């Protein structure tokens, strides 16, 4: 059985923290302190790698960044359900 938003109207107004993770880097503090505007941080991902979609610190999906002249967006390519293997 899958719950739908209509099944739990009380919860549909809750706000969650959503983050899209492009990649990660491990940087020594001394390097961070030297950074200024325009600094570039190399990430551990390739340009075409999917991004992780995190909700309240848990990965719930992956997607691909899409950019046009006016905005950035994320196209969801796969979802991860709680308790799924």
C-alpha positions as CSV (number, residue, x, y, z in Angstrom):
1,X,0.0,0.0,0.0
2,X,1.4,3.4,-1.0
3,X,0.3,6.5,0.9
4,X,-0.8,9.5,-1.2
5,X,-0.9,13.1,-0.2
6,X,-4.7,13.0,-0.1
7,X,-4.5,10.2,2.5
8,X,-2.6,12.3,5.0
9,X,-3.7,15.9,4.6
10,X,-2.3,17.0,7.9
11,X,1.2,16.2,6.7
12,X,1.1,17.8,3.3
13,X,1.8,21.3,4.8
14,X,4.9,20.2,6.7
15,X,8.1,21.8,5.5
16,X,11.3,19.8,5.0
17,X,14.9,20.7,4.4
18,X,15.8,19.8,0.8
19,X,19.3,19.9,-0.6
20,X,20.8,18.9,-3.9
21,X,24.3,17.7,-3.5
22,X,26.5,18.3,-6.6
23,X,29.5,16.6,-5.1
24,X,31.9,16.7,-2.1
25,X,35.5,17.7,-1.4
26,X,37.9,17.3,1.5
27,X,39.8,20.5,2.0
28,X,42.4,21.4,4.7
29,X,41.3,24.3,6.9
30,X,44.4,26.2,5.9
31,X,43.2,26.1,2.2
32,X,39.7,27.1,3.2
33,X,41.1,30.2,5.1
34,X,43.0,31.2,1.9
35,X,39.9,31.1,-0.3
36,X,38.3,34.2,-1.6
37,X,35.7,35.1,-4.2
38,X,36.4,33.2,-7.4
39,X,38.1,30.3,-5.7
40,X,37.4,27.0,-7.4
41,X,36.9,23.8,-5.4
42,X,37.3,20.5,-7.2
43,X,34.4,18.1,-6.5
44,X,34.6,14.3,-6.4
45,X,32.0,13.9,-9.3
46,X,32.1,14.2,-13.0
47,X,29.9,16.7,-15.0
48,X,27.4,14.0,-16.0
49,X,27.2,12.2,-12.6
50,X,23.7,12.3,-11.0
51,X,23.2,14.6,-8.0
52,X,21.8,13.4,-4.7
53,X,18.6,14.8,-3.5
54,X,18.6,14.9,0.3
55,X,15.5,15.5,2.5
56,X,16.3,16.1,6.2
57,X,19.7,14.6,5.7
58,X,18.5,11.4,3.9
59,X,18.9,10.6,0.2
60,X,15.5,10.3,-1.4
61,X,16.3,10.6,-5.1
62,X,19.0,11.3,-7.7
63,X,18.7,13.6,-10.6
64,X,20.5,15.6,-13.4
65,X,21.1,19.3,-13.3
66,X,19.4,21.2,-16.1
67,X,20.4,24.8,-16.9
68,X,18.8,27.3,-19.2
69,X,19.3,31.1,-19.7
70,X,16.9,31.9,-16.8
71,X,17.2,29.2,-14.2
72,X,18.7,25.9,-12.9
73,X,16.5,22.9,-12.2
74,X,16.9,19.2,-11.3
75,X,15.3,16.5,-13.3
76,X,14.6,13.5,-11.1
77,X,16.0,10.3,-12.6
78,X,15.4,7.8,-9.8
79,X,13.8,7.8,-6.4
80,X,14.8,5.9,-3.2
81,X,12.1,4.8,-0.8
82,X,12.6,4.5,3.0
83,X,13.3,0.9,3.9
84,X,14.1,-0.1,0.3
85,X,17.2,-2.2,-0.2
